Amino acid sequence: MTDKPYTVDPPELRRSLGVLDGVAVAASSTAATTSIGIGLGVTAGVVGLHLPAIMLLAFLPVLGIAGAYSRLNRVEPNAGNGYVWVGRSLSPWLGFLVGWVNIVATVAFLAYTTAVTGSAMLQLAGEAGVHRVGGLALDPGSTAQTTAVGIVVLVAVTLTAVTGIRTAARLQTGLLVFEYVVLLGFCGYGIVTGPHPFSLSWFDPFAIPSATALAQGMLLSVFCYWGFEAAFSVNEEVRDPRDASRAGLITLVTMLGLFLLGSVAFQRVLSEPELAGHGAEGLAFFGDRLASQPWAALPLVALMFSAMASLQAGVIPTARGMFAMSRDRTLGPVWARVSPRYGTPAAGTLLIGALATAVAALALVIPRLADMIMATVNAVGIVVALSYALTALAAAVRFRALLREDLRQGVRAVVLPALSACALLGLGGYLGWSFFTSTDHFEVSADNGWFLLTTPLVMIASGFVAAGWAKYVRRSPHFRTGEGTDADAPQLLTTPN
């Protein structure tokens, strides 16, 4: 058995992207409009009228994580990013786990976003006066109906993603421009005209009701920021890998501004019960409070565009991560097949769309959309925090020599990522314990702590099972070296940064 994943040149992706393309992919993956329209209401149900405080708090560890991604990307750009970096610096098993939980979390996210997209489209149909199709009454809160409509959209955007990131980025750029114009216009108007007085207590983290609310609110907010690292998943397709780092950081700072604007605007316009009680329909309710039709429908159209863009943006980085893992034989060879026409992992992209469709259908066991959203967001928030934390620890270990050579650089490259990792691990652990102690029985419900804890634990446990298969059955060299295949890496490592 050879020590190298490939005895010939490994498959390569086509380099054709610039920094703006990376921003379009990352911003669409983060999906600010969806996070504001849905995530703020879910988070307000936990922290009350302290959304600006929790968004600022969550930004701090995520900024440390972004710095870790940026530095690791400068020395080893790889489509597998955290999978390769953690495997090299910490452990091949943990590296595989990072790659695996990102795949599983994104598939769960795609399933949930599929339903959100369908819900937005059904709400728009209702605004247009279409309340029934045949004998079926349209219900934007029905998981079955929203999933069926959303799956049609998922298939369409997956086919578009196959044709290449540049095509996808152009589509996403157009959607983003419309979303942000609507979002800025309505949020700005809401801040100026909202009936509820502005309060500095909204920015006071010590006023959050409890430690459990703080932990859950932080992880929900981390989930809102999740997606900026999609810029690093296309670092083998940008013309200059440093553009991926710039795109990720630009996206993250932009998201902070949008989330603060949205949280203040929502709290100026909506009361706490209104904010927490409308779930997937929160942005539409916000628009109705500020304008009459047809203008009130614009935020809903923006939400639909955001959900569509995030579906496509979710497919793209996941297919790249699985491409990198397949290239190292930790996953099957189908994921590493590159289309000679488009220069993309076309087969893997189609399979990701198929997997997300299957999971979306399985989610029908939770009959109400609001319950599905809460269950998915909590599960994904915990595993994303774990993935971020391990990647930050990998950066701290890899660059630890800087503490002796350059204290300022050492603090930025080692201490801040390590503190961010510890914060996220601590929050995830505390939240998991609070879920465990909150009930004495298991029930498939978004209010059941054991269900909310079991979902991320199954995601993590399945990663170790898959890693065992990759090591002992596939005999992947990743588990001997911890390194990933990247034909350009030697050249890039010697290129001045």
Secondary structure, 3 states (H helix, E strand, C coil): CCCCCCCCCCCCCCCCECHHHHHHHHHHHHCHHHHHHHHHHHHHHHHCCCHHHHHHHHHHHHHHHHHHHHHHHHHCCCCCCHHHHHHHHCCHHHHHHHHHHHHHHHHHHHHHHHHHHHHHHHHHHHHCCCCEECCEECCCCEHHHHHHHHHHHHHHHHHHHHCCHHHHHHHHHHHHHHHHHHHHHHHHHHHHHCCCCCCHHHHCHHHCCCHHHHHHHHHHHHHHHCCCCHHHHCCCCECCHHHHHHHHHHHHHHHHHHHHHHHHHHHHHCCHHHHHHCHHHHHHHHHHHHCCCCHHHHHHHHHHHHHHHHHHHHHHHHHHHHHHHHHCCCCCHHHHCCCCCCCCCHHHHHHHHHHHHHHHHHHHHCCEHHHHHHHHHHHHHHHHHHHHHHHHHHHHHHCCCHHHHCHHHHHHHHHHHHHHHHHHHHHHHHHHHHHHHCCCCCCCCCCCHHHHHHHHHHHHHHHHHHHHHHHHCCCCCHHHHCCCCCCCHHHHHCCCC
